[in-house]
Amino acid sequence: MRFYAKQRTTGETGGAYKNDDGEHKQAGFRFDHNFKRDNQLTFQGNIFRGEIGSLSTSDQPSGQEYHGGNVLMNWSFNETEKRRHEFQAFYDATDLKVPSLEDYRNTLDLSYQVQQNWKYSELVVGTGYRRVRDDVDSFFISPEHRTDETFNGFFQNDFTFLNKDLHFIIGTKYEYNDYTGSEWQPNVRLSYYVWDSLIWGSWSKAVRVPTRLETDITFPSLSGDQFDSETAAVYELGWRKRWSEFWQSDISLYHSEYDDLLSIEPDGLMNKLSGRTRGVEISTSFQPIKEWLLRVNYSHAEMDLESDADSSDNTTAKSHEGNLPQNMMQLVSMYDINSALQFNSYLRYVDSLRTNNIDNYLVADISLRWALTDTLSANFTGRNLGDGSHEEWTSGVPVDDEYGVTVRWVMP
């Protein structure tokens, strides 16, 4: 059995911004019980309350207040050596108050799955149910009360060949929801371990169902009653090579085709955008000595979106394209100096965002952990170092250097 409690207080941003300080309080517990080695029960819960001021230049801005709690139960057990069951139940209740909106909602989520192993295949089958009840007090959302239910079922089978060096995975998820009805999300994957390398490829279909806000918005000319699901077909190809015990490289390529994306039309929200993204991700990790791990990651992405011929939305596509950084790079270093000291650093570069007029930036995060005793430790951190005050997402909202010290004591 474990209990915890914490409180976080954040000061004002300063400068032109006022009254944007915040506070968050949270407490919870977790209980784990093993009936036997292959039969485990977990029960946990949390309660929280907080408030955040508004990022504004006015003297008396309106912020937000929130409180809520949740509880989760997970039970997993082996019926036989080759069959395992898992059941999970989750309940959450939250109350949020912001200007022009008060939102109370509770969510019940139930899921069950069984995993069956055979000599050359592994099958996972499951089902789930979710119910969301809300009470929304806002002049731009109607109806005020709503209950949404979602049912789903899924299966996935992993077939193995050639002494398990070749894997063929096929599966799908079926979902029925109150917004768009039936939705299918299939996926197919193939991987082959050959020449000390893993080569893999996949195809999958993803669906994004409209939200409560998009469907029930009542702003003038922004009705969402014609808005349907957005879909994506995703193709991936990858290669992984372990050169030695201390050196590994990964490279993956992806191409995604998007259809029926959200557009803002004179008659309301519709699905009149389409497009594609493509990119490459490269990662390599190297361990020059046992105590020191280095990892370099690089990604390049491109997005091309376009409006349908009968669409009047001439801005959304370009806005999304300009919010995607084309190049990103990270250098991660994790070094155990000795049994008591650990020094970690994270250097990151992010390309510019044209839509928000954000320049590229290069910053570092560092952390030094000092274990004073078996139960007492101190952590010294620095974040966003090296580029001074800079913007990362929203123009006019700077990100500054941060420094902190954390002392942790674990009860014996």
Contacts in CASP RR format, 6 or more apart in sequence:
PFRMAT RR
TARGET T0000
AUTHOR 0000-0000-0000
METHOD contacts of the structure
MODEL  1
MRFYAKQRTTGETGGAYKNDDGEHKQAGFRFDHNFKRDNQLTFQGNIFRG
EIGSLSTSDQPSGQEYHGGNVLMNWSFNETEKRRHEFQAFYDATDLKVPS
LEDYRNTLDLSYQVQQNWKYSELVVGTGYRRVRDDVDSFFISPEHRTDET
FNGFFQNDFTFLNKDLHFIIGTKYEYNDYTGSEWQPNVRLSYYVWDSLIW
GSWSKAVRVPTRLETDITFPSLSGDQFDSETAAVYELGWRKRWSEFWQSD
ISLYHSEYDDLLSIEPDGLMNKLSGRTRGVEISTSFQPIKEWLLRVNYSH
AEMDLESDADSSDNTTAKSHEGNLPQNMMQLVSMYDINSALQFNSYLRYV
DSLRTNNIDNYLVADISLRWALTDTLSANFTGRNLGDGSHEEWTSGVPVD
DEYGVTVRWVMP
1 29 0 8 1.000
1 30 0 8 1.000
1 31 0 8 1.000
2 29 0 8 1.000
2 30 0 8 1.000
2 31 0 8 1.000
3 27 0 8 1.000
3 28 0 8 1.000
3 29 0 8 1.000
4 27 0 8 1.000
4 28 0 8 1.000
4 29 0 8 1.000
5 25 0 8 1.000
5 26 0 8 1.000
5 27 0 8 1.000
5 28 0 8 1.000
6 25 0 8 1.000
6 26 0 8 1.000
6 27 0 8 1.000
7 23 0 8 1.000
7 24 0 8 1.000
7 25 0 8 1.000
7 26 0 8 1.000
8 23 0 8 1.000
8 24 0 8 1.000
9 21 0 8 1.000
9 22 0 8 1.000
9 23 0 8 1.000
10 21 0 8 1.000
10 22 0 8 1.000
10 23 0 8 1.000
10 52 0 8 1.000
11 20 0 8 1.000
11 21 0 8 1.000
11 22 0 8 1.000
12 18 0 8 1.000
12 19 0 8 1.000
12 20 0 8 1.000
12 21 0 8 1.000
13 20 0 8 1.000
13 55 0 8 1.000
16 57 0 8 1.000
17 55 0 8 1.000
17 56 0 8 1.000
17 57 0 8 1.000
18 56 0 8 1.000
18 57 0 8 1.000
18 58 0 8 1.000
18 59 0 8 1.000
18 61 0 8 1.000
19 53 0 8 1.000
19 54 0 8 1.000
19 56 0 8 1.000
19 59 0 8 1.000
19 60 0 8 1.000
19 61 0 8 1.000
20 52 0 8 1.000
20 53 0 8 1.000
20 54 0 8 1.000
20 55 0 8 1.000
20 56 0 8 1.000
20 61 0 8 1.000
21 53 0 8 1.000
22 50 0 8 1.000
22 51 0 8 1.000
22 52 0 8 1.000
22 53 0 8 1.000
23 50 0 8 1.000
23 51 0 8 1.000
24 48 0 8 1.000
24 49 0 8 1.000
24 50 0 8 1.000
25 48 0 8 1.000
25 49 0 8 1.000
25 50 0 8 1.000
26 46 0 8 1.000
26 47 0 8 1.000
26 48 0 8 1.000
26 49 0 8 1.000
27 46 0 8 1.000
27 47 0 8 1.000
27 48 0 8 1.000
28 44 0 8 1.000
28 45 0 8 1.000
28 46 0 8 1.000
28 47 0 8 1.000
29 44 0 8 1.000
29 45 0 8 1.000
30 42 0 8 1.000
30 43 0 8 1.000
30 44 0 8 1.000
30 45 0 8 1.000
31 42 0 8 1.000
31 43 0 8 1.000
31 44 0 8 1.000
32 40 0 8 1.000
32 41 0 8 1.000
32 42 0 8 1.000
33 40 0 8 1.000
33 41 0 8 1.000
34 40 0 8 1.000
34 41 0 8 1.000
35 41 0 8 1.000
35 77 0 8 1.000
38 77 0 8 1.000
38 78 0 8 1.000
38 84 0 8 1.000
39 76 0 8 1.000
39 77 0 8 1.000
39 78 0 8 1.000
40 75 0 8 1.000
40 76 0 8 1.000
40 77 0 8 1.000
41 73 0 8 1.000
41 74 0 8 1.000
41 75 0 8 1.000
42 72 0 8 1.000
42 73 0 8 1.000
42 74 0 8 1.000
42 75 0 8 1.000
43 71 0 8 1.000
43 72 0 8 1.000
43 73 0 8 1.000
43 74 0 8 1.000
44 71 0 8 1.000
44 72 0 8 1.000
45 69 0 8 1.000
45 70 0 8 1.000
45 71 0 8 1.000
45 72 0 8 1.000
46 69 0 8 1.000
46 70 0 8 1.000
47 67 0 8 1.000
47 68 0 8 1.000
47 69 0 8 1.000
48 66 0 8 1.000
48 67 0 8 1.000
48 68 0 8 1.000
48 69 0 8 1.000
49 66 0 8 1.000
49 67 0 8 1.000
49 68 0 8 1.000
50 65 0 8 1.000
50 66 0 8 1.000
50 67 0 8 1.000
51 63 0 8 1.000
51 64 0 8 1.000
51 65 0 8 1.000
51 66 0 8 1.000
52 63 0 8 1.000
52 64 0 8 1.000
53 61 0 8 1.000
53 62 0 8 1.000
53 63 0 8 1.000
53 64 0 8 1.000
54 61 0 8 1.000
54 62 0 8 1.000
54 63 0 8 1.000
54 64 0 8 1.000
54 99 0 8 1.000
55 61 0 8 1.000
55 397 0 8 1.000
62 98 0 8 1.000
62 99 0 8 1.000
63 98 0 8 1.000
63 99 0 8 1.000
64 96 0 8 1.000
64 97 0 8 1.000
64 98 0 8 1.000
65 96 0 8 1.000
65 97 0 8 1.000
66 94 0 8 1.000
66 95 0 8 1.000
66 96 0 8 1.000
66 97 0 8 1.000
67 94 0 8 1.000
67 95 0 8 1.000
68 92 0 8 1.000
68 93 0 8 1.000
68 94 0 8 1.000
68 95 0 8 1.000
69 92 0 8 1.000
69 93 0 8 1.000
69 94 0 8 1.000
70 90 0 8 1.000
70 91 0 8 1.000
70 92 0 8 1.000
70 93 0 8 1.000
71 90 0 8 1.000
71 91 0 8 1.000
72 88 0 8 1.000
72 89 0 8 1.000
72 90 0 8 1.000
72 91 0 8 1.000
73 88 0 8 1.000
73 89 0 8 1.000
73 90 0 8 1.000
74 86 0 8 1.000
74 87 0 8 1.000
74 88 0 8 1.000
75 86 0 8 1.000
75 87 0 8 1.000
75 88 0 8 1.000
76 84 0 8 1.000
76 85 0 8 1.000
76 86 0 8 1.000
76 87 0 8 1.000
77 84 0 8 1.000
77 85 0 8 1.000
78 84 0 8 1.000
78 85 0 8 1.000
79 85 0 8 1.000
82 116 0 8 1.000
82 117 0 8 1.000
82 118 0 8 1.000
83 114 0 8 1.000
83 115 0 8 1.000
83 116 0 8 1.000
83 117 0 8 1.000
84 114 0 8 1.000
84 115 0 8 1.000
85 112 0 8 1.000
85 113 0 8 1.000
85 114 0 8 1.000
86 112 0 8 1.000
86 113 0 8 1.000
86 114 0 8 1.000
86 115 0 8 1.000
87 111 0 8 1.000
87 112 0 8 1.000
88 109 0 8 1.000
88 110 0 8 1.000
88 111 0 8 1.000
88 112 0 8 1.000
89 108 0 8 1.000
89 109 0 8 1.000
89 110 0 8 1.000
90 107 0 8 1.000
90 108 0 8 1.000
90 109 0 8 1.000
90 110 0 8 1.000
91 106 0 8 1.000
91 107 0 8 1.000
91 108 0 8 1.000
91 109 0 8 1.000
92 106 0 8 1.000
92 107 0 8 1.000
92 109 0 8 1.000
93 104 0 8 1.000
93 105 0 8 1.000
93 106 0 8 1.000
93 107 0 8 1.000
94 103 0 8 1.000
94 104 0 8 1.000
94 105 0 8 1.000
94 106 0 8 1.000
95 102 0 8 1.000
95 103 0 8 1.000
95 104 0 8 1.000
96 102 0 8 1.000
96 103 0 8 1.000
96 104 0 8 1.000
97 103 0 8 1.000
100 138 0 8 1.000
100 139 0 8 1.000
100 140 0 8 1.000
101 136 0 8 1.000
101 137 0 8 1.000
101 138 0 8 1.000
101 141 0 8 1.000
102 136 0 8 1.000
102 137 0 8 1.000
102 138 0 8 1.000
103 134 0 8 1.000
103 135 0 8 1.000
103 136 0 8 1.000
103 137 0 8 1.000
103 138 0 8 1.000
104 134 0 8 1.000
104 135 0 8 1.000
104 136 0 8 1.000
105 132 0 8 1.000
105 133 0 8 1.000
105 134 0 8 1.000
105 135 0 8 1.000
106 132 0 8 1.000
106 133 0 8 1.000
106 134 0 8 1.000
107 130 0 8 1.000
107 131 0 8 1.000
107 132 0 8 1.000
108 129 0 8 1.000
108 130 0 8 1.000
108 131 0 8 1.000
109 128 0 8 1.000
109 129 0 8 1.000
109 130 0 8 1.000
110 128 0 8 1.000
110 129 0 8 1.000
110 130 0 8 1.000
111 126 0 8 1.000
111 127 0 8 1.000
111 128 0 8 1.000
111 129 0 8 1.000
112 126 0 8 1.000
112 127 0 8 1.000
112 128 0 8 1.000
113 124 0 8 1.000
113 125 0 8 1.000
113 126 0 8 1.000
113 127 0 8 1.000
114 124 0 8 1.000
114 125 0 8 1.000
114 126 0 8 1.000
115 122 0 8 1.000
115 123 0 8 1.000
115 124 0 8 1.000
116 122 0 8 1.000
116 123 0 8 1.000
116 124 0 8 1.000
116 125 0 8 1.000
120 159 0 8 1.000
120 160 0 8 1.000
120 161 0 8 1.000
121 157 0 8 1.000
121 158 0 8 1.000
121 159 0 8 1.000
121 160 0 8 1.000
122 157 0 8 1.000
122 158 0 8 1.000
123 155 0 8 1.000
123 156 0 8 1.000
123 157 0 8 1.000
123 158 0 8 1.000
124 154 0 8 1.000
124 155 0 8 1.000
124 156 0 8 1.000
124 157 0 8 1.000
125 154 0 8 1.000
125 155 0 8 1.000
126 153 0 8 1.000
126 154 0 8 1.000
126 155 0 8 1.000
127 151 0 8 1.000
127 152 0 8 1.000
127 153 0 8 1.000
127 154 0 8 1.000
128 151 0 8 1.000
128 152 0 8 1.000
128 153 0 8 1.000
129 149 0 8 1.000
129 150 0 8 1.000
129 151 0 8 1.000
129 152 0 8 1.000
130 149 0 8 1.000
130 150 0 8 1.000
131 147 0 8 1.000
131 148 0 8 1.000
131 149 0 8 1.000
131 150 0 8 1.000
132 147 0 8 1.000
132 148 0 8 1.000
132 149 0 8 1.000
133 145 0 8 1.000
133 146 0 8 1.000
133 147 0 8 1.000
134 145 0 8 1.000
134 146 0 8 1.000
134 147 0 8 1.000
134 212 0 8 1.000
135 144 0 8 1.000
135 145 0 8 1.000
136 144 0 8 1.000
136 145 0 8 1.000
136 146 0 8 1.000
136 212 0 8 1.000
137 144 0 8 1.000
139 218 0 8 1.000
140 217 0 8 1.000
140 218 0 8 1.000
140 219 0 8 1.000
141 212 0 8 1.000
141 213 0 8 1.000
141 216 0 8 1.000
141 217 0 8 1.000
141 218 0 8 1.000
142 216 0 8 1.000
142 218 0 8 1.000
143 216 0 8 1.000
146 212 0 8 1.000
146 216 0 8 1.000
148 177 0 8 1.000
148 178 0 8 1.000
148 179 0 8 1.000
148 212 0 8 1.000
149 177 0 8 1.000
149 178 0 8 1.000
150 175 0 8 1.000
150 176 0 8 1.000
150 177 0 8 1.000
150 178 0 8 1.000
151 175 0 8 1.000
151 176 0 8 1.000
152 173 0 8 1.000
152 174 0 8 1.000
152 175 0 8 1.000
152 176 0 8 1.000
153 173 0 8 1.000
153 174 0 8 1.000
153 175 0 8 1.000
154 171 0 8 1.000
154 172 0 8 1.000
154 173 0 8 1.000
154 174 0 8 1.000
155 171 0 8 1.000
155 172 0 8 1.000
156 169 0 8 1.000
156 170 0 8 1.000
156 171 0 8 1.000
156 187 0 8 1.000
157 169 0 8 1.000
157 170 0 8 1.000
157 171 0 8 1.000
158 167 0 8 1.000
158 168 0 8 1.000
158 169 0 8 1.000
159 167 0 8 1.000
159 168 0 8 1.000
159 169 0 8 1.000
159 170 0 8 1.000
160 166 0 8 1.000
160 167 0 8 1.000
160 168 0 8 1.000
161 167 0 8 1.000
161 168 0 8 1.000
165 192 0 8 1.000
165 193 0 8 1.000
165 194 0 8 1.000
166 190 0 8 1.000
166 191 0 8 1.000
166 192 0 8 1.000
166 193 0 8 1.000
167 189 0 8 1.000
167 190 0 8 1.000
167 191 0 8 1.000
167 192 0 8 1.000
168 189 0 8 1.000
168 190 0 8 1.000
169 187 0 8 1.000
169 188 0 8 1.000
169 189 0 8 1.000
169 190 0 8 1.000
169 191 0 8 1.000
170 186 0 8 1.000
170 187 0 8 1.000
170 188 0 8 1.000
170 189 0 8 1.000
171 186 0 8 1.000
171 187 0 8 1.000
171 188 0 8 1.000
172 184 0 8 1.000
172 185 0 8 1.000
172 186 0 8 1.000
172 187 0 8 1.000
173 184 0 8 1.000
173 185 0 8 1.000
173 186 0 8 1.000
174 182 0 8 1.000
174 183 0 8 1.000
174 184 0 8 1.000
174 185 0 8 1.000
175 182 0 8 1.000
175 183 0 8 1.000
175 185 0 8 1.000
175 207 0 8 1.000
175 209 0 8 1.000
176 182 0 8 1.000
176 183 0 8 1.000
177 183 0 8 1.000
177 209 0 8 1.000
179 209 0 8 1.000
179 210 0 8 1.000
179 215 0 8 1.000
179 229 0 8 1.000
180 209 0 8 1.000
180 210 0 8 1.000
180 228 0 8 1.000
180 229 0 8 1.000
183 207 0 8 1.000
183 209 0 8 1.000
183 229 0 8 1.000
184 205 0 8 1.000
184 207 0 8 1.000
185 204 0 8 1.000
185 205 0 8 1.000
185 206 0 8 1.000
185 207 0 8 1.000
186 204 0 8 1.000
186 205 0 8 1.000
187 202 0 8 1.000
187 203 0 8 1.000
187 204 0 8 1.000
187 205 0 8 1.000
188 202 0 8 1.000
188 203 0 8 1.000
188 204 0 8 1.000
189 200 0 8 1.000
189 201 0 8 1.000
189 202 0 8 1.000
190 200 0 8 1.000
190 201 0 8 1.000
190 202 0 8 1.000
191 198 0 8 1.000
191 199 0 8 1.000
191 200 0 8 1.000
191 201 0 8 1.000
192 198 0 8 1.000
192 199 0 8 1.000
192 200 0 8 1.000
193 199 0 8 1.000
196 241 0 8 1.000
196 242 0 8 1.000
197 239 0 8 1.000
197 240 0 8 1.000
197 241 0 8 1.000
198 239 0 8 1.000
198 240 0 8 1.000
198 241 0 8 1.000
199 238 0 8 1.000
199 239 0 8 1.000
200 236 0 8 1.000
200 237 0 8 1.000
200 238 0 8 1.000
200 239 0 8 1.000
200 240 0 8 1.000
201 236 0 8 1.000
201 237 0 8 1.000
201 238 0 8 1.000
202 234 0 8 1.000
202 235 0 8 1.000
202 236 0 8 1.000
203 233 0 8 1.000
203 234 0 8 1.000
203 235 0 8 1.000
203 236 0 8 1.000
204 233 0 8 1.000
204 234 0 8 1.000
205 231 0 8 1.000
205 232 0 8 1.000
205 233 0 8 1.000
205 234 0 8 1.000
206 231 0 8 1.000
206 232 0 8 1.000
206 234 0 8 1.000
207 229 0 8 1.000
207 230 0 8 1.000
207 231 0 8 1.000
207 232 0 8 1.000
208 229 0 8 1.000
208 230 0 8 1.000
208 231 0 8 1.000
208 232 0 8 1.000
209 229 0 8 1.000
210 224 0 8 1.000
210 227 0 8 1.000
210 228 0 8 1.000
210 229 0 8 1.000
214 224 0 8 1.000
214 227 0 8 1.000
214 262 0 8 1.000
214 269 0 8 1.000
215 224 0 8 1.000
215 225 0 8 1.000
215 227 0 8 1.000
216 224 0 8 1.000
217 223 0 8 1.000
217 224 0 8 1.000
217 269 0 8 1.000
221 266 0 8 1.000
221 267 0 8 1.000
221 268 0 8 1.000
222 264 0 8 1.000
222 268 0 8 1.000
222 269 0 8 1.000
223 267 0 8 1.000
223 268 0 8 1.000
223 269 0 8 1.000
224 268 0 8 1.000
224 269 0 8 1.000
226 267 0 8 1.000
226 268 0 8 1.000
226 269 0 8 1.000
226 270 0 8 1.000
227 262 0 8 1.000
227 268 0 8 1.000
227 269 0 8 1.000
227 270 0 8 1.000
227 271 0 8 1.000
228 260 0 8 1.000
228 271 0 8 1.000
229 260 0 8 1.000
229 271 0 8 1.000
230 258 0 8 1.000
230 259 0 8 1.000
230 260 0 8 1.000
230 261 0 8 1.000
230 262 0 8 1.000
230 271 0 8 1.000
231 258 0 8 1.000
231 259 0 8 1.000
231 260 0 8 1.000
232 256 0 8 1.000
232 257 0 8 1.000
232 258 0 8 1.000
232 259 0 8 1.000
233 256 0 8 1.000
233 257 0 8 1.000
234 254 0 8 1.000
234 255 0 8 1.000
234 256 0 8 1.000
235 254 0 8 1.000
235 255 0 8 1.000
235 256 0 8 1.000
236 252 0 8 1.000
236 253 0 8 1.000
236 254 0 8 1.000
237 252 0 8 1.000
237 253 0 8 1.000
237 254 0 8 1.000
238 250 0 8 1.000
238 251 0 8 1.000
238 252 0 8 1.000
238 253 0 8 1.000
239 250 0 8 1.000
239 251 0 8 1.000
239 252 0 8 1.000
240 248 0 8 1.000
240 249 0 8 1.000
240 250 0 8 1.000
240 251 0 8 1.000
241 248 0 8 1.000
241 249 0 8 1.000
241 250 0 8 1.000
242 248 0 8 1.000
243 249 0 8 1.000
246 286 0 8 1.000
246 287 0 8 1.000
246 288 0 8 1.000
247 284 0 8 1.000
247 285 0 8 1.000
247 286 0 8 1.000
247 287 0 8 1.000
248 284 0 8 1.000
248 285 0 8 1.000
249 282 0 8 1.000
249 283 0 8 1.000
249 284 0 8 1.000
250 281 0 8 1.000
250 282 0 8 1.000
250 283 0 8 1.000
250 284 0 8 1.000
251 280 0 8 1.000
251 281 0 8 1.000
251 282 0 8 1.000
251 283 0 8 1.000
252 280 0 8 1.000
252 281 0 8 1.000
253 278 0 8 1.000
253 279 0 8 1.000
253 280 0 8 1.000
254 277 0 8 1.000
254 278 0 8 1.000
254 279 0 8 1.000
254 280 0 8 1.000
254 281 0 8 1.000
255 276 0 8 1.000
255 277 0 8 1.000
255 278 0 8 1.000
255 279 0 8 1.000
256 276 0 8 1.000
256 277 0 8 1.000
256 278 0 8 1.000
257 275 0 8 1.000
257 276 0 8 1.000
258 273 0 8 1.000
258 274 0 8 1.000
258 275 0 8 1.000
258 276 0 8 1.000
258 277 0 8 1.000
258 305 0 8 1.000
259 271 0 8 1.000
259 274 0 8 1.000
259 275 0 8 1.000
260 271 0 8 1.000
260 273 0 8 1.000
260 274 0 8 1.000
261 271 0 8 1.000
261 272 0 8 1.000
261 273 0 8 1.000
261 274 0 8 1.000
261 275 0 8 1.000
261 305 0 8 1.000
262 269 0 8 1.000
262 270 0 8 1.000
262 271 0 8 1.000
262 273 0 8 1.000
262 316 0 8 1.000
263 269 0 8 1.000
263 270 0 8 1.000
263 271 0 8 1.000
263 272 0 8 1.000
263 273 0 8 1.000
263 307 0 8 1.000
263 308 0 8 1.000
263 311 0 8 1.000
263 313 0 8 1.000
263 316 0 8 1.000
264 313 0 8 1.000
264 316 0 8 1.000
265 272 0 8 1.000
265 311 0 8 1.000
265 312 0 8 1.000
265 313 0 8 1.000
266 312 0 8 1.000
270 311 0 8 1.000
272 307 0 8 1.000
272 308 0 8 1.000
272 310 0 8 1.000
272 311 0 8 1.000
272 313 0 8 1.000
273 305 0 8 1.000
273 306 0 8 1.000
273 307 0 8 1.000
273 308 0 8 1.000
273 311 0 8 1.000
273 313 0 8 1.000
273 316 0 8 1.000
273 317 0 8 1.000
274 305 0 8 1.000
274 306 0 8 1.000
274 308 0 8 1.000
275 303 0 8 1.000
275 304 0 8 1.000
275 305 0 8 1.000
275 306 0 8 1.000
276 303 0 8 1.000
276 304 0 8 1.000
277 301 0 8 1.000
277 302 0 8 1.000
277 303 0 8 1.000
277 304 0 8 1.000
277 324 0 8 1.000
278 301 0 8 1.000
278 302 0 8 1.000
279 299 0 8 1.000
279 300 0 8 1.000
279 301 0 8 1.000
279 302 0 8 1.000
280 299 0 8 1.000
280 300 0 8 1.000
281 297 0 8 1.000
281 298 0 8 1.000
281 299 0 8 1.000
282 297 0 8 1.000
282 298 0 8 1.000
282 299 0 8 1.000
283 295 0 8 1.000
283 296 0 8 1.000
283 297 0 8 1.000
283 298 0 8 1.000
284 295 0 8 1.000
284 296 0 8 1.000
285 293 0 8 1.000
285 294 0 8 1.000
285 295 0 8 1.000
285 296 0 8 1.000
286 293 0 8 1.000
286 294 0 8 1.000
286 295 0 8 1.000
287 293 0 8 1.000
287 294 0 8 1.000
288 294 0 8 1.000
291 335 0 8 1.000
291 336 0 8 1.000
291 337 0 8 1.000
292 333 0 8 1.000
292 334 0 8 1.000
292 335 0 8 1.000
292 336 0 8 1.000
293 332 0 8 1.000
293 333 0 8 1.000
293 334 0 8 1.000
293 335 0 8 1.000
294 331 0 8 1.000
294 332 0 8 1.000
294 333 0 8 1.000
295 330 0 8 1.000
295 331 0 8 1.000
295 332 0 8 1.000
295 333 0 8 1.000
296 329 0 8 1.000
296 330 0 8 1.000
296 331 0 8 1.000
296 332 0 8 1.000
297 328 0 8 1.000
297 329 0 8 1.000
297 330 0 8 1.000
297 332 0 8 1.000
298 327 0 8 1.000
298 328 0 8 1.000
298 329 0 8 1.000
298 330 0 8 1.000
299 327 0 8 1.000
299 328 0 8 1.000
299 329 0 8 1.000
300 326 0 8 1.000
300 327 0 8 1.000
301 324 0 8 1.000
301 325 0 8 1.000
301 326 0 8 1.000
302 326 0 8 1.000
303 320 0 8 1.000
303 321 0 8 1.000
303 322 0 8 1.000
303 324 0 8 1.000
304 321 0 8 1.000
305 316 0 8 1.000
305 317 0 8 1.000
305 318 0 8 1.000
305 320 0 8 1.000
305 321 0 8 1.000
306 317 0 8 1.000
307 313 0 8 1.000
307 314 0 8 1.000
307 316 0 8 1.000
307 317 0 8 1.000
318 355 0 8 1.000
319 355 0 8 1.000
320 355 0 8 1.000
321 354 0 8 1.000
321 355 0 8 1.000
322 353 0 8 1.000
322 354 0 8 1.000
322 355 0 8 1.000
322 356 0 8 1.000
323 353 0 8 1.000
323 355 0 8 1.000
323 356 0 8 1.000
324 353 0 8 1.000
325 350 0 8 1.000
325 351 0 8 1.000
325 352 0 8 1.000
325 353 0 8 1.000
325 360 0 8 1.000
326 351 0 8 1.000
327 349 0 8 1.000
327 351 0 8 1.000
328 348 0 8 1.000
328 349 0 8 1.000
328 350 0 8 1.000
328 351 0 8 1.000
329 348 0 8 1.000
329 349 0 8 1.000
330 346 0 8 1.000
330 347 0 8 1.000
330 348 0 8 1.000
330 349 0 8 1.000
331 346 0 8 1.000
331 347 0 8 1.000
331 348 0 8 1.000
332 344 0 8 1.000
332 345 0 8 1.000
332 346 0 8 1.000
332 347 0 8 1.000
333 343 0 8 1.000
333 344 0 8 1.000
333 345 0 8 1.000
333 346 0 8 1.000
334 342 0 8 1.000
334 344 0 8 1.000
335 342 0 8 1.000
335 343 0 8 1.000
335 344 0 8 1.000
336 342 0 8 1.000
337 343 0 8 1.000
339 371 0 8 1.000
340 370 0 8 1.000
340 371 0 8 1.000
340 372 0 8 1.000
341 368 0 8 1.000
341 369 0 8 1.000
341 370 0 8 1.000
341 371 0 8 1.000
342 368 0 8 1.000
342 369 0 8 1.000
343 366 0 8 1.000
343 367 0 8 1.000
343 368 0 8 1.000
343 369 0 8 1.000
344 366 0 8 1.000
344 367 0 8 1.000
344 369 0 8 1.000
345 364 0 8 1.000
345 365 0 8 1.000
345 366 0 8 1.000
345 367 0 8 1.000
346 364 0 8 1.000
346 365 0 8 1.000
346 366 0 8 1.000
347 362 0 8 1.000
347 363 0 8 1.000
347 364 0 8 1.000
348 362 0 8 1.000
348 363 0 8 1.000
348 364 0 8 1.000
348 365 0 8 1.000
349 360 0 8 1.000
349 361 0 8 1.000
349 362 0 8 1.000
350 360 0 8 1.000
350 361 0 8 1.000
350 392 0 8 1.000
351 360 0 8 1.000
352 358 0 8 1.000
352 359 0 8 1.000
352 360 0 8 1.000
353 393 0 8 1.000
356 391 0 8 1.000
356 393 0 8 1.000
356 394 0 8 1.000
356 395 0 8 1.000
357 395 0 8 1.000
358 391 0 8 1.000
358 392 0 8 1.000
358 393 0 8 1.000
358 395 0 8 1.000
359 390 0 8 1.000
359 391 0 8 1.000
361 387 0 8 1.000
361 390 0 8 1.000
361 391 0 8 1.000
361 392 0 8 1.000
362 386 0 8 1.000
362 387 0 8 1.000
363 384 0 8 1.000
363 385 0 8 1.000
363 386 0 8 1.000
363 387 0 8 1.000
363 390 0 8 1.000
364 385 0 8 1.000
364 386 0 8 1.000
365 381 0 8 1.000
365 382 0 8 1.000
365 383 0 8 1.000
365 384 0 8 1.000
365 385 0 8 1.000
366 381 0 8 1.000
366 382 0 8 1.000
366 385 0 8 1.000
367 379 0 8 1.000
367 380 0 8 1.000
367 381 0 8 1.000
367 382 0 8 1.000
368 379 0 8 1.000
368 380 0 8 1.000
368 381 0 8 1.000
369 377 0 8 1.000
369 378 0 8 1.000
369 379 0 8 1.000
369 380 0 8 1.000
370 377 0 8 1.000
370 378 0 8 1.000
370 379 0 8 1.000
370 380 0 8 1.000
371 377 0 8 1.000
372 378 0 8 1.000
375 409 0 8 1.000
375 410 0 8 1.000
375 411 0 8 1.000
375 412 0 8 1.000
376 407 0 8 1.000
376 408 0 8 1.000
376 409 0 8 1.000
376 410 0 8 1.000
377 407 0 8 1.000
377 408 0 8 1.000
378 405 0 8 1.000
378 406 0 8 1.000
378 407 0 8 1.000
378 408 0 8 1.000
379 405 0 8 1.000
379 406 0 8 1.000
379 407 0 8 1.000
379 408 0 8 1.000
380 404 0 8 1.000
380 405 0 8 1.000
381 402 0 8 1.000
381 403 0 8 1.000
381 404 0 8 1.000
381 405 0 8 1.000
381 406 0 8 1.000
382 401 0 8 1.000
382 402 0 8 1.000
382 403 0 8 1.000
382 404 0 8 1.000
383 401 0 8 1.000
383 402 0 8 1.000
383 403 0 8 1.000
384 390 0 8 1.000
384 399 0 8 1.000
384 400 0 8 1.000
384 401 0 8 1.000
384 402 0 8 1.000
385 401 0 8 1.000
386 401 0 8 1.000
388 400 0 8 1.000
388 401 0 8 1.000
389 398 0 8 1.000
389 399 0 8 1.000
389 400 0 8 1.000
390 398 0 8 1.000
390 399 0 8 1.000
391 397 0 8 1.000
391 398 0 8 1.000
391 399 0 8 1.000
392 399 0 8 1.000
END
